[in-house]
Amino acid sequence: MKGRKALFIDRDGTLILEKEYLHRPEMVEFISGAILALKKAVEAGFVIVMVTNQSGVGRGYYALEDVEKVHAYLAKEMAMHNVSFIKIYVAPEAPDAPSRGRKPSPQFLFDARDEFNIDLERSYMIGDKLIDLQCGWNAGVRRSLLVRTGYGKEVEQQEKQKLRDAVVVNDLCEAVEWLLRDNTSENRV
Ligand SMILES: [Mg+2]
């Protein structure tokens, strides 16, 4: 039996506006159109998995409970549009601390594959940093997409050679439009 298709998305700068060390629900602002874009992906048969590095926890700036409150808020807002994550994976460690899943590690994508029967080769990763794209590549997803929101614009200018295998789009809405077209052409083969 074929596995499920997943959309792996980064949080800060991809789903919601990048704000340094965001840790309270009042700070959350969704990227315009992001929730409806995810809804389209769900309607096309994708499950949504969020994978986020939250080094602010490891650095002692805020607690894991703060991250969970933010995620409860995201879930509530999305539920109003009948969209939900199948799971949220958080890497709370500081960048220099050992971590099982901190991006660019593909570990959480492998965990999701095993837990939810996800076919990584038919799945996509979307983020605003090179580590997001690398996480997808390391896991063997079909494509990694860079959004120009958050840090994406800077990454596009500074990391040109490393983006040869990436799809670069303006935002999450465009990313979903792109991958739904790609997904349709894959089904025709
Ligand atoms: Mg980000």
Residues whose N, C-alpha, C, O or C-beta is under 5 A from the ligand:
A	BS01	MG	D10 R11 D12 G13 T14 D128 G150
